[in-house]
């Protein structure tokens, strides 16, 4: 079964957990590099989803503005 990307909420939650892990004093260097790589991937997922949502909001605002202008 192919591994799917986590949704925004799951990715953000995991990213928060990784941040907390790094804030502890007993960080293992080898494990840290793996978690850092995972964090970068999660950040990319979140950034992409936020960009998609921003684009959708912009489209909706433009559509609403057009409807409002047409009614004037």
PDB file of N, CA, C, O and CB in Angstrom:
ATOM      1  N   UNK A   1       0.844  -1.180   0.000  1.00  0.00           N
ATOM      2  CA  UNK A   1       0.000   0.000   0.000  1.00  0.00           C
ATOM      3  C   UNK A   1       0.888   1.241   0.000  1.00  0.00           C
ATOM      4  O   UNK A   1       1.803   1.335   0.819  1.00  0.00           O
ATOM      5  CB  UNK A   1      -0.960  -0.001   1.221  1.00  0.00           C
ATOM      6  N   UNK A   2       0.639   2.204  -0.907  1.00  0.00           N
ATOM      7  CA  UNK A   2       1.483   3.402  -0.960  1.00  0.00           C
ATOM      8  C   UNK A   2       1.277   4.277   0.266  1.00  0.00           C
ATOM      9  O   UNK A   2       0.173   4.385   0.800  1.00  0.00           O
ATOM     10  CB  UNK A   2       1.191   4.206  -2.227  1.00  0.00           C
ATOM     11  N   UNK A   3       2.356   4.890   0.692  1.00  0.00           N
ATOM     12  CA  UNK A   3       2.293   5.778   1.842  1.00  0.00           C
ATOM     13  C   UNK A   3       1.738   7.120   1.390  1.00  0.00           C
ATOM     14  O   UNK A   3       2.246   7.720   0.443  1.00  0.00           O
ATOM     15  CB  UNK A   3       3.690   5.945   2.502  1.00  0.00           C
ATOM     16  N   UNK A   4       0.694   7.592   2.068  1.00  0.00           N
ATOM     17  CA  UNK A   4       0.096   8.863   1.704  1.00  0.00           C
ATOM     18  C   UNK A   4       0.647   9.966   2.594  1.00  0.00           C
ATOM     19  O   UNK A   4       1.109   9.719   3.708  1.00  0.00           O
ATOM     20  CB  UNK A   4      -1.436   8.796   1.810  1.00  0.00           C
ATOM     21  N   UNK A   5       0.590  11.182   2.077  1.00  0.00           N
ATOM     22  CA  UNK A   5       1.025  12.330   2.852  1.00  0.00           C
ATOM     23  C   UNK A   5      -0.013  12.628   3.930  1.00  0.00           C
ATOM     24  O   UNK A   5      -1.212  12.467   3.704  1.00  0.00           O
ATOM     25  CB  UNK A   5       1.246  13.562   1.939  1.00  0.00           C
ATOM     26  N   UNK A   6       0.449  13.062   5.100  1.00  0.00           N
ATOM     27  CA  UNK A   6      -0.511  13.413   6.142  1.00  0.00           C
ATOM     28  C   UNK A   6      -1.263  14.689   5.757  1.00  0.00           C
ATOM     29  O   UNK A   6      -0.760  15.507   4.987  1.00  0.00           O
ATOM     30  CB  UNK A   6       0.204  13.594   7.503  1.00  0.00           C
ATOM     31  N   UNK A   7      -2.463  14.847   6.296  1.00  0.00           N
ATOM     32  CA  UNK A   7      -3.188  16.085   6.037  1.00  0.00           C
ATOM     33  C   UNK A   7      -2.525  17.209   6.838  1.00  0.00           C
ATOM     34  O   UNK A   7      -1.600  16.964   7.613  1.00  0.00           O
ATOM     35  CB  UNK A   7      -4.705  15.943   6.409  1.00  0.00           C
ATOM     36  N   UNK A   8      -2.999  18.433   6.648  1.00  0.00           N
ATOM     37  CA  UNK A   8      -2.366  19.585   7.284  1.00  0.00           C
ATOM     38  C   UNK A   8      -2.324  19.436   8.805  1.00  0.00           C
ATOM     39  O   UNK A   8      -1.282  19.651   9.425  1.00  0.00           O
ATOM     40  CB  UNK A   8      -3.105  20.865   6.905  1.00  0.00           C
ATOM     41  N   UNK A   9      -3.446  19.073   9.397  1.00  0.00           N
ATOM     42  CA  UNK A   9      -3.513  18.966  10.859  1.00  0.00           C
ATOM     43  C   UNK A   9      -2.531  17.934  11.392  1.00  0.00           C
ATOM     44  O   UNK A   9      -1.831  18.186  12.373  1.00  0.00           O
ATOM     45  CB  UNK A   9      -4.928  18.604  11.299  1.00  0.00           C
ATOM     46  N   UNK A  10      -2.479  16.782  10.753  1.00  0.00           N
ATOM     47  CA  UNK A  10      -1.573  15.725  11.192  1.00  0.00           C
ATOM     48  C   UNK A  10      -0.112  16.142  11.006  1.00  0.00           C
ATOM     49  O   UNK A  10       0.727  15.892  11.872  1.00  0.00           O
ATOM     50  CB  UNK A  10      -1.856  14.429  10.422  1.00  0.00           C
ATOM     51  N   UNK A  11       0.184  16.781   9.867  1.00  0.00           N
ATOM     52  CA  UNK A  11       1.554  17.227   9.599  1.00  0.00           C
ATOM     53  C   UNK A  11       1.982  18.282  10.607  1.00  0.00           C
ATOM     54  O   UNK A  11       3.102  18.247  11.117  1.00  0.00           O
ATOM     55  CB  UNK A  11       1.674  17.781   8.169  1.00  0.00           C
ATOM     56  N   UNK A  12       1.080  19.226  10.895  1.00  0.00           N
ATOM     57  CA  UNK A  12       1.399  20.291  11.847  1.00  0.00           C
ATOM     58  C   UNK A  12       1.602  19.733  13.251  1.00  0.00           C
ATOM     59  O   UNK A  12       2.515  20.149  13.965  1.00  0.00           O
ATOM     60  CB  UNK A  12       0.289  21.346  11.859  1.00  0.00           C
ATOM     61  N   UNK A  13       0.755  18.797  13.640  1.00  0.00           N
ATOM     62  CA  UNK A  13       0.883  18.167  14.960  1.00  0.00           C
ATOM     63  C   UNK A  13       2.220  17.435  15.088  1.00  0.00           C
ATOM     64  O   UNK A  13       2.911  17.563  16.098  1.00  0.00           O
ATOM     65  CB  UNK A  13      -0.284  17.187  15.204  1.00  0.00           C
ATOM     66  N   UNK A  14       2.573  16.676  14.067  1.00  0.00           N
ATOM     67  CA  UNK A  14       3.842  15.950  14.098  1.00  0.00           C
ATOM     68  C   UNK A  14       5.024  16.917  14.122  1.00  0.00           C
ATOM     69  O   UNK A  14       6.027  16.671  14.792  1.00  0.00           O
ATOM     70  CB  UNK A  14       3.953  15.012  12.889  1.00  0.00           C
ATOM     71  N   UNK A  15       4.895  18.010  13.389  1.00  0.00           N
ATOM     72  CA  UNK A  15       5.944  19.028  13.379  1.00  0.00           C
ATOM     73  C   UNK A  15       6.112  19.649  14.769  1.00  0.00           C
ATOM     74  O   UNK A  15       7.235  19.907  15.202  1.00  0.00           O
ATOM     75  CB  UNK A  15       5.620  20.122  12.340  1.00  0.00           C
ATOM     76  N   UNK A  16       5.014  19.886  15.457  1.00  0.00           N
ATOM     77  CA  UNK A  16       5.080  20.395  16.830  1.00  0.00           C
ATOM     78  C   UNK A  16       5.769  19.392  17.752  1.00  0.00           C
ATOM     79  O   UNK A  16       6.575  19.773  18.600  1.00  0.00           O
ATOM     80  CB  UNK A  16       3.668  20.711  17.355  1.00  0.00           C
ATOM     81  N   UNK A  17       5.451  18.117  17.584  1.00  0.00           N
ATOM     82  CA  UNK A  17       6.078  17.076  18.402  1.00  0.00           C
ATOM     83  C   UNK A  17       7.582  17.014  18.151  1.00  0.00           C
ATOM     84  O   UNK A  17       8.364  16.845  19.086  1.00  0.00           O
ATOM     85  CB  UNK A  17       5.440  15.709  18.112  1.00  0.00           C
ATOM     86  N   UNK A  18       7.983  17.150  16.892  1.00  0.00           N
ATOM     87  CA  UNK A  18       9.413  17.157  16.569  1.00  0.00           C
ATOM     88  C   UNK A  18      10.104  18.364  17.199  1.00  0.00           C
ATOM     89  O   UNK A  18      11.222  18.254  17.702  1.00  0.00           O
ATOM     90  CB  UNK A  18       9.622  17.163  15.042  1.00  0.00           C
ATOM     91  N   UNK A  19       9.438  19.506  17.169  1.00  0.00           N
ATOM     92  CA  UNK A  19      10.001  20.712  17.786  1.00  0.00           C
ATOM     93  C   UNK A  19      10.215  20.491  19.278  1.00  0.00           C
ATOM     94  O   UNK A  19      11.264  20.844  19.817  1.00  0.00           O
ATOM     95  CB  UNK A  19       9.078  21.928  17.552  1.00  0.00           C
ATOM     96  N   UNK A  20       9.232  19.914  19.936  1.00  0.00           N
ATOM     97  CA  UNK A  20       9.358  19.618  21.371  1.00  0.00           C
ATOM     98  C   UNK A  20      10.515  18.651  21.616  1.00  0.00           C
ATOM     99  O   UNK A  20      11.252  18.802  22.590  1.00  0.00           O
ATOM    100  CB  UNK A  20       8.038  19.022  21.925  1.00  0.00           C
ATOM    101  N   UNK A  21      10.678  17.666  20.743  1.00  0.00           N
ATOM    102  CA  UNK A  21      11.763  16.697  20.900  1.00  0.00           C
ATOM    103  C   UNK A  21      13.104  17.423  20.846  1.00  0.00           C
ATOM    104  O   UNK A  21      13.997  17.140  21.645  1.00  0.00           O
ATOM    105  CB  UNK A  21      11.690  15.598  19.802  1.00  0.00           C
ATOM    106  N   UNK A  22      13.247  18.363  19.900  1.00  0.00           N
ATOM    107  CA  UNK A  22      14.505  19.091  19.758  1.00  0.00           C
ATOM    108  C   UNK A  22      14.771  20.027  20.931  1.00  0.00           C
ATOM    109  O   UNK A  22      15.925  20.352  21.210  1.00  0.00           O
ATOM    110  CB  UNK A  22      14.500  19.881  18.470  1.00  0.00           C
ATOM    111  N   UNK A  23      13.735  20.457  21.613  1.00  0.00           N
ATOM    112  CA  UNK A  23      13.904  21.360  22.744  1.00  0.00           C
ATOM    113  C   UNK A  23      14.405  20.653  23.999  1.00  0.00           C
ATOM    114  O   UNK A  23      14.813  21.309  24.957  1.00  0.00           O
ATOM    115  CB  UNK A  23      12.603  22.049  23.041  1.00  0.00           C
ATOM    116  N   UNK A  24      14.377  19.339  24.000  1.00  0.00           N
ATOM    117  CA  UNK A  24      14.911  18.592  25.151  1.00  0.00           C
ATOM    118  C   UNK A  24      16.433  18.635  25.094  1.00  0.00           C
ATOM    119  O   UNK A  24      17.026  18.854  24.038  1.00  0.00           O
ATOM    120  CB  UNK A  24      14.397  17.106  25.159  1.00  0.00           C
ATOM    121  N   UNK A  25      17.031  18.427  26.218  1.00  0.00           N
ATOM    122  CA  UNK A  25      18.495  18.486  26.291  1.00  0.00           C
ATOM    123  C   UNK A  25      19.173  17.199  25.833  1.00  0.00           C
ATOM    124  O   UNK A  25      20.347  17.224  25.462  1.00  0.00           O
ATOM    125  CB  UNK A  25      18.920  18.795  27.702  1.00  0.00           C
ATOM    126  N   UNK A  26      18.467  16.089  25.849  1.00  0.00           N
ATOM    127  CA  UNK A  26      19.074  14.789  25.564  1.00  0.00           C
ATOM    128  C   UNK A  26      18.867  14.350  24.112  1.00  0.00           C
ATOM    129  O   UNK A  26      18.427  13.230  23.856  1.00  0.00           O
ATOM    130  CB  UNK A  26      18.504  13.740  26.498  1.00  0.00           C
ATOM    131  N   UNK A  27      19.181  15.223  23.177  1.00  0.00           N
ATOM    132  CA  UNK A  27      18.979  14.949  21.760  1.00  0.00           C
ATOM    133  C   UNK A  27      20.146  14.124  21.219  1.00  0.00           C
ATOM    134  O   UNK A  27      21.312  14.486  21.373  1.00  0.00           O
ATOM    135  CB  UNK A  27      18.828  16.265  20.964  1.00  0.00           C
ATOM    136  N   UNK A  28      19.797  13.004  20.578  1.00  0.00           N
ATOM    137  CA  UNK A  28      20.782  12.153  19.920  1.00  0.00           C
ATOM    138  C   UNK A  28      21.045  12.706  18.530  1.00  0.00           C
ATOM    139  O   UNK A  28      20.103  12.974  17.783  1.00  0.00           O
ATOM    140  CB  UNK A  28      20.297  10.672  19.850  1.00  0.00           C
ATOM    141  N   UNK A  29      22.309  12.880  18.174  1.00  0.00           N
ATOM    142  CA  UNK A  29      22.679  13.502  16.900  1.00  0.00           C
ATOM    143  C   UNK A  29      22.165  12.711  15.694  1.00  0.00           C
ATOM    144  O   UNK A  29      21.611  13.298  14.765  1.00  0.00           O
ATOM    145  CB  UNK A  29      24.191  13.642  16.812  1.00  0.00           C
ATOM    146  N   UNK A  30      22.339  11.401  15.699  1.00  0.00           N
ATOM    147  CA  UNK A  30      21.883  10.574  14.567  1.00  0.00           C
ATOM    148  C   UNK A  30      20.366  10.609  14.432  1.00  0.00           C
ATOM    149  O   UNK A  30      19.834  10.747  13.331  1.00  0.00           O
ATOM    150  CB  UNK A  30      22.357   9.121  14.737  1.00  0.00           C
ATOM    151  N   UNK A  31      19.686  10.484  15.543  1.00  0.00           N
ATOM    152  CA  UNK A  31      18.224  10.550  15.530  1.00  0.00           C
ATOM    153  C   UNK A  31      17.773  11.962  15.160  1.00  0.00           C
ATOM    154  O   UNK A  31      16.759  12.142  14.485  1.00  0.00           O
ATOM    155  CB  UNK A  31      17.640  10.137  16.909  1.00  0.00           C
ATOM    156  N   UNK A  32      18.527  12.950  15.602  1.00  0.00           N
ATOM    157  CA  UNK A  32      18.202  14.336  15.314  1.00  0.00           C
ATOM    158  C   UNK A  32      18.201  14.647  13.824  1.00  0.00           C
ATOM    159  O   UNK A  32      17.327  15.364  13.337  1.00  0.00           O
ATOM    160  CB  UNK A  32      19.169  15.238  16.015  1.00  0.00           C
ATOM    161  N   UNK A  33      19.163  14.118  13.110  1.00  0.00           N
ATOM    162  CA  UNK A  33      19.225  14.395  11.668  1.00  0.00           C
ATOM    163  C   UNK A  33      18.035  13.758  10.949  1.00  0.00           C
ATOM    164  O   UNK A  33      17.507  14.333   9.996  1.00  0.00           O
ATOM    165  CB  UNK A  33      20.555  13.869  11.070  1.00  0.00           C
ATOM    166  N   UNK A  34      17.612  12.578  11.399  1.00  0.00           N
ATOM    167  CA  UNK A  34      16.436  11.931  10.811  1.00  0.00           C
ATOM    168  C   UNK A  34      15.177  12.751  11.084  1.00  0.00           C
ATOM    169  O   UNK A  34      14.340  12.949  10.203  1.00  0.00           O
ATOM    170  CB  UNK A  34      16.271  10.500  11.366  1.00  0.00           C
ATOM    171  N   UNK A  35      15.066  13.219  12.318  1.00  0.00           N
ATOM    172  CA  UNK A  35      13.897  14.010  12.690  1.00  0.00           C
ATOM    173  C   UNK A  35      13.915  15.374  11.988  1.00  0.00           C
ATOM    174  O   UNK A  35      12.862  15.897  11.624  1.00  0.00           O
ATOM    175  CB  UNK A  35      13.843  14.197  14.219  1.00  0.00           C
ATOM    176  N   UNK A  36      15.091  15.939  11.800  1.00  0.00           N
ATOM    177  CA  UNK A  36      15.208  17.206  11.088  1.00  0.00           C
ATOM    178  C   UNK A  36      14.737  17.045   9.646  1.00  0.00           C
ATOM    179  O   UNK A  36      14.004  17.887   9.126  1.00  0.00           O
ATOM    180  CB  UNK A  36      16.660  17.718  11.126  1.00  0.00           C
ATOM    181  N   UNK A  37      15.159  15.967   9.010  1.00  0.00           N
ATOM    182  CA  UNK A  37      14.732  15.697   7.635  1.00  0.00           C
ATOM    183  C   UNK A  37      13.211  15.531   7.567  1.00  0.00           C
ATOM    184  O   UNK A  37      12.559  16.063   6.669  1.00  0.00           O
ATOM    185  CB  UNK A  37      15.435  14.432   7.088  1.00  0.00           C
ATOM    186  N   UNK A  38      12.664  14.795   8.516  1.00  0.00           N
ATOM    187  CA  UNK A  38      11.208  14.596   8.570  1.00  0.00           C
ATOM    188  C   UNK A  38      10.508  15.949   8.773  1.00  0.00           C
ATOM    189  O   UNK A  38       9.484  16.226   8.148  1.00  0.00           O
ATOM    190  CB  UNK A  38      10.826  13.601   9.722  1.00  0.00           C
ATOM    191  N   UNK A  39      11.065  16.774   9.640  1.00  0.00           N
ATOM    192  CA  UNK A  39      10.497  18.089   9.891  1.00  0.00           C
ATOM    193  C   UNK A  39      10.463  18.953   8.647  1.00  0.00           C
ATOM    194  O   UNK A  39       9.491  19.671   8.412  1.00  0.00           O
ATOM    195  CB  UNK A  39      11.272  18.786  10.967  1.00  0.00           C
ATOM    196  N   UNK A  40      11.519  18.889   7.847  1.00  0.00           N
ATOM    197  CA  UNK A  40      11.545  19.655   6.599  1.00  0.00           C
ATOM    198  C   UNK A  40      10.445  19.181   5.643  1.00  0.00           C
ATOM    199  O   UNK A  40       9.794  19.993   4.986  1.00  0.00           O
ATOM    200  CB  UNK A  40      12.925  19.532   5.923  1.00  0.00           C
ATOM    201  N   UNK A  41      10.246  17.870   5.573  1.00  0.00           N
ATOM    202  CA  UNK A  41       9.188  17.331   4.714  1.00  0.00           C
ATOM    203  C   UNK A  41       7.809  17.761   5.207  1.00  0.00           C
ATOM    204  O   UNK A  41       6.942  18.113   4.408  1.00  0.00           O
ATOM    205  CB  UNK A  41       9.272  15.798   4.657  1.00  0.00           C
ATOM    206  N   UNK A  42       7.609  17.733   6.527  1.00  0.00           N
ATOM    207  CA  UNK A  42       6.328  18.147   7.096  1.00  0.00           C
ATOM    208  C   UNK A  42       6.080  19.635   6.858  1.00  0.00           C
ATOM    209  O   UNK A  42       4.965  20.044   6.534  1.00  0.00           O
ATOM    210  CB  UNK A  42       6.285  17.836   8.599  1.00  0.00           C
ATOM    211  N   UNK A  43       7.123  20.434   7.022  1.00  0.00           N
ATOM    212  CA  UNK A  43       6.999  21.875   6.780  1.00  0.00           C
ATOM    213  C   UNK A  43       6.618  22.131   5.327  1.00  0.00           C
ATOM    214  O   UNK A  43       5.817  23.021   5.040  1.00  0.00           O
ATOM    215  CB  UNK A  43       8.318  22.606   7.126  1.00  0.00           C
ATOM    216  N   UNK A  44       7.184  21.359   4.420  1.00  0.00           N
ATOM    217  CA  UNK A  44       6.863  21.500   2.994  1.00  0.00           C
ATOM    218  C   UNK A  44       5.389  21.158   2.743  1.00  0.00           C
ATOM    219  O   UNK A  44       4.716  21.845   1.975  1.00  0.00           O
ATOM    220  CB  UNK A  44       7.783  20.587   2.136  1.00  0.00           C
ATOM    221  N   UNK A  45       4.896  20.111   3.379  1.00  0.00           N
ATOM    222  CA  UNK A  45       3.486  19.723   3.246  1.00  0.00           C
ATOM    223  C   UNK A  45       2.592  20.852   3.740  1.00  0.00           C
ATOM    224  O   UNK A  45       1.620  21.211   3.074  1.00  0.00           O
ATOM    225  CB  UNK A  45       3.193  18.418   4.034  1.00  0.00           C
ATOM    226  N   UNK A  46       2.914  21.417   4.908  1.00  0.00           N
ATOM    227  CA  UNK A  46       2.117  22.501   5.477  1.00  0.00           C
ATOM    228  C   UNK A  46       2.162  23.741   4.584  1.00  0.00           C
ATOM    229  O   UNK A  46       1.137  24.377   4.339  1.00  0.00           O
ATOM    230  CB  UNK A  46       2.614  22.846   6.888  1.00  0.00           C
ATOM    231  N   UNK A  47       3.339  24.073   4.110  1.00  0.00           N
ATOM    232  CA  UNK A  47       3.490  25.252   3.253  1.00  0.00           C
ATOM    233  C   UNK A  47       2.671  25.096   1.964  1.00  0.00           C
ATOM    234  O   UNK A  47       2.020  26.042   1.521  1.00  0.00           O
ATOM    235  CB  UNK A  47       4.984  25.483   2.913  1.00  0.00           C
ATOM    236  N   UNK A  48       2.707  23.913   1.375  1.00  0.00           N
ATOM    237  CA  UNK A  48       1.956  23.663   0.144  1.00  0.00           C
ATOM    238  C   UNK A  48       0.455  23.782   0.396  1.00  0.00           C
ATOM    239  O   UNK A  48      -0.264  24.391  -0.396  1.00  0.00           O
ATOM    240  CB  UNK A  48       2.293  22.269  -0.420  1.00  0.00           C
ATOM    241  N   UNK A  49      -0.012  23.205   1.489  1.00  0.00           N
ATOM    242  CA  UNK A  49      -1.441  23.254   1.796  1.00  0.00           C
ATOM    243  C   UNK A  49      -1.875  24.688   2.070  1.00  0.00           C
ATOM    244  O   UNK A  49      -2.940  25.104   1.615  1.00  0.00           O
ATOM    245  CB  UNK A  49      -1.769  22.356   3.004  1.00  0.00           C
ATOM    246  N   UNK A  50      -1.075  25.447   2.800  1.00  0.00           N
ATOM    247  CA  UNK A  50      -1.411  26.843   3.073  1.00  0.00           C
ATOM    248  C   UNK A  50      -1.471  27.663   1.786  1.00  0.00           C
ATOM    249  O   UNK A  50      -2.330  28.532   1.641  1.00  0.00           O
ATOM    250  CB  UNK A  50      -0.392  27.454   4.036  1.00  0.00           C
ATOM    251  N   UNK A  51      -0.562  27.386   0.854  1.00  0.00           N
ATOM    252  CA  UNK A  51      -0.573  28.087  -0.432  1.00  0.00           C
ATOM    253  C   UNK A  51      -1.838  27.746  -1.218  1.00  0.00           C
ATOM    254  O   UNK A  51      -2.425  28.618  -1.859  1.00  0.00           O
ATOM    255  CB  UNK A  51       0.681  27.727  -1.257  1.00  0.00           C
ATOM    256  N   UNK A  52      -2.260  26.480  -1.171  1.00  0.00           N
ATOM    257  CA  UNK A  52      -3.490  26.072  -1.849  1.00  0.00           C
ATOM    258  C   UNK A  52      -4.704  26.787  -1.256  1.00  0.00           C
ATOM    259  O   UNK A  52      -5.577  27.258  -1.985  1.00  0.00           O
ATOM    260  CB  UNK A  52      -3.673  24.549  -1.753  1.00  0.00           C
ATOM    261  N   UNK A  53      -4.746  26.860   0.058  1.00  0.00           N
ATOM    262  CA  UNK A  53      -5.866  27.521   0.729  1.00  0.00           C
ATOM    263  C   UNK A  53      -5.860  29.019   0.414  1.00  0.00           C
ATOM    264  O   UNK A  53      -6.909  29.607   0.152  1.00  0.00           O
ATOM    265  CB  UNK A  53      -5.799  27.291   2.262  1.00  0.00           C
ATOM    266  N   UNK A  54      -4.685  29.624   0.440  1.00  0.00           N
ATOM    267  CA  UNK A  54      -4.580  31.044   0.119  1.00  0.00           C
ATOM    268  C   UNK A  54      -5.080  31.314  -1.303  1.00  0.00           C
ATOM    269  O   UNK A  54      -5.794  32.287  -1.543  1.00  0.00           O
ATOM    270  CB  UNK A  54      -3.125  31.523   0.275  1.00  0.00           C
ATOM    271  N   UNK A  55      -4.704  30.457  -2.226  1.00  0.00           N
ATOM    272  CA  UNK A  55      -5.150  30.600  -3.621  1.00  0.00           C
ATOM    273  C   UNK A  55      -6.675  30.487  -3.707  1.00  0.00           C
ATOM    274  O   UNK A  55      -7.320  31.267  -4.408  1.00  0.00           O
ATOM    275  CB  UNK A  55      -4.480  29.524  -4.523  1.00  0.00           C
ATOM    276  N   UNK A  56      -7.243  29.521  -2.998  1.00  0.00           N
ATOM    277  CA  UNK A  56      -8.698  29.326  -3.007  1.00  0.00           C
ATOM    278  C   UNK A  56      -9.410  30.539  -2.422  1.00  0.00           C
ATOM    279  O   UNK A  56     -10.424  30.978  -2.964  1.00  0.00           O
ATOM    280  CB  UNK A  56      -9.080  28.060  -2.220  1.00  0.00           C
ATOM    281  N   UNK A  57      -8.896  31.084  -1.327  1.00  0.00           N
ATOM    282  CA  UNK A  57      -9.496  32.271  -0.715  1.00  0.00           C
ATOM    283  C   UNK A  57      -9.447  33.442  -1.690  1.00  0.00           C
ATOM    284  O   UNK A  57     -10.421  34.184  -1.816  1.00  0.00           O
ATOM    285  CB  UNK A  57      -8.771  32.635   0.603  1.00  0.00           C
ATOM    286  N   UNK A  58      -8.342  33.610  -2.367  1.00  0.00           N
ATOM    287  CA  UNK A  58      -8.212  34.687  -3.358  1.00  0.00           C
ATOM    288  C   UNK A  58      -9.240  34.513  -4.470  1.00  0.00           C
ATOM    289  O   UNK A  58      -9.862  35.487  -4.895  1.00  0.00           O
ATOM    290  CB  UNK A  58      -6.785  34.714  -3.952  1.00  0.00           C
ATOM    291  N   UNK A  59      -9.423  33.291  -4.941  1.00  0.00           N
ATOM    292  CA  UNK A  59     -10.427  33.017  -5.980  1.00  0.00           C
ATOM    293  C   UNK A  59     -11.833  33.335  -5.478  1.00  0.00           C
ATOM    294  O   UNK A  59     -12.629  33.949  -6.188  1.00  0.00           O
ATOM    295  CB  UNK A  59     -10.349  31.545  -6.431  1.00  0.00           C
ATOM    296  N   UNK A  60     -12.131  32.916  -4.259  1.00  0.00           N
ATOM    297  CA  UNK A  60     -13.461  33.154  -3.695  1.00  0.00           C
ATOM    298  C   UNK A  60     -13.729  34.645  -3.509  1.00  0.00           C
ATOM    299  O   UNK A  60     -14.833  35.117  -3.779  1.00  0.00           O
ATOM    300  CB  UNK A  60     -13.608  32.427  -2.356  1.00  0.00           C
ATOM    301  N   UNK A  61     -12.729  35.383  -3.052  1.00  0.00           N
ATOM    302  CA  UNK A  61     -12.889  36.826  -2.877  1.00  0.00           C
ATOM    303  C   UNK A  61     -13.127  37.507  -4.224  1.00  0.00           C
ATOM    304  O   UNK A  61     -13.970  38.399  -4.326  1.00  0.00           O
ATOM    305  CB  UNK A  61     -11.648  37.427  -2.187  1.00  0.00           C
ATOM    306  N   UNK A  62     -12.399  37.098  -5.246  1.00  0.00           N
ATOM    307  CA  UNK A  62     -12.577  37.674  -6.581  1.00  0.00           C
ATOM    308  C   UNK A  62     -13.968  37.352  -7.117  1.00  0.00           C
ATOM    309  O   UNK A  62     -14.626  38.210  -7.705  1.00  0.00           O
ATOM    310  CB  UNK A  62     -11.496  37.150  -7.550  1.00  0.00           C
ATOM    311  N   UNK A  63     -14.411  36.119  -6.913  1.00  0.00           N
ATOM    312  CA  UNK A  63     -15.745  35.714  -7.365  1.00  0.00           C
ATOM    313  C   UNK A  63     -16.817  36.515  -6.631  1.00  0.00           C
ATOM    314  O   UNK A  63     -17.778  36.979  -7.244  1.00  0.00           O
ATOM    315  CB  UNK A  63     -15.961  34.198  -7.143  1.00  0.00           C
ATOM    316  N   UNK A  64     -16.655  36.675  -5.340  1.00  0.00           N
ATOM    317  CA  UNK A  64     -17.612  37.445  -4.553  1.00  0.00           C
ATOM    318  C   UNK A  64     -17.634  38.902  -4.999  1.00  0.00           C
ATOM    319  O   UNK A  64     -18.697  39.514  -5.107  1.00  0.00           O
ATOM    320  CB  UNK A  64     -17.274  37.353  -3.064  1.00  0.00           C
ATOM    321  N   UNK A  65     -16.464  39.443  -5.253  1.00  0.00           N
ATOM    322  CA  UNK A  65     -16.364  40.838  -5.704  1.00  0.00           C
ATOM    323  C   UNK A  65     -17.071  41.012  -7.037  1.00  0.00           C
ATOM    324  O   UNK A  65     -17.760  42.009  -7.255  1.00  0.00           O
ATOM    325  CB  UNK A  65     -14.886  41.273  -5.825  1.00  0.00           C
ATOM    326  N   UNK A  66     -16.902  40.040  -7.931  1.00  0.00           N
ATOM    327  CA  UNK A  66     -17.557  40.117  -9.244  1.00  0.00           C
ATOM    328  C   UNK A  66     -19.081  40.075  -9.081  1.00  0.00           C
ATOM    329  O   UNK A  66     -19.796  40.827  -9.743  1.00  0.00           O
ATOM    330  CB  UNK A  66     -17.081  38.954 -10.161  1.00  0.00           C
ATOM    331  N   UNK A  67     -19.570  39.209  -8.212  1.00  0.00           N
ATOM    332  CA  UNK A  67     -21.011  39.114  -7.968  1.00  0.00           C
ATOM    333  C   UNK A  67     -21.520  40.434  -7.398  1.00  0.00           C
ATOM    334  O   UNK A  67     -22.568  40.933  -7.809  1.00  0.00           O
ATOM    335  CB  UNK A  67     -21.336  37.940  -7.001  1.00  0.00           C
ATOM    336  N   UNK A  68     -20.783  40.988  -6.463  1.00  0.00           N
ATOM    337  CA  UNK A  68     -21.169  42.255  -5.847  1.00  0.00           C
ATOM    338  C   UNK A  68     -21.163  43.380  -6.875  1.00  0.00           C
ATOM    339  O   UNK A  68     -22.065  44.217  -6.882  1.00  0.00           O
ATOM    340  CB  UNK A  68     -20.227  42.595  -4.684  1.00  0.00           C
ATOM    341  N   UNK A  69     -20.154  43.406  -7.742  1.00  0.00           N
ATOM    342  CA  UNK A  69     -20.075  44.428  -8.785  1.00  0.00           C
ATOM    343  C   UNK A  69     -21.221  44.292  -9.788  1.00  0.00           C
ATOM    344  O   UNK A  69     -21.766  45.295 -10.249  1.00  0.00           O
ATOM    345  CB  UNK A  69     -18.730  44.338  -9.512  1.00  0.00           C
ATOM    346  N   UNK A  70     -21.588  43.048 -10.128  1.00  0.00           N
ATOM    347  CA  UNK A  70     -22.675  42.800 -11.072  1.00  0.00           C
ATOM    348  C   UNK A  70     -24.029  43.256 -10.517  1.00  0.00           C
ATOM    349  O   UNK A  70     -24.914  43.644 -11.280  1.00  0.00           O
ATOM    350  CB  UNK A  70     -22.732  41.315 -11.424  1.00  0.00           C
ATOM    351  N   UNK A  71     -24.189  43.210  -9.209  1.00  0.00           N
ATOM    352  CA  UNK A  71     -25.438  43.607  -8.575  1.00  0.00           C
ATOM    353  C   UNK A  71     -25.571  45.120  -8.466  1.00  0.00           C
ATOM    354  O   UNK A  71     -26.663  45.638  -8.233  1.00  0.00           O
ATOM    355  CB  UNK A  71     -25.542  42.986  -7.203  1.00  0.00           C
ATOM    356  N   UNK A  72     -24.475  45.815  -8.633  1.00  0.00           N
ATOM    357  CA  UNK A  72     -24.497  47.289  -8.494  1.00  0.00           C
ATOM    358  C   UNK A  72     -25.073  47.959  -9.709  1.00  0.00           C
ATOM    359  O   UNK A  72     -25.161  49.186  -9.754  1.00  0.00           O
ATOM    360  CB  UNK A  72     -23.100  47.827  -8.245  1.00  0.00           C
TER     361      UNK A  72
END
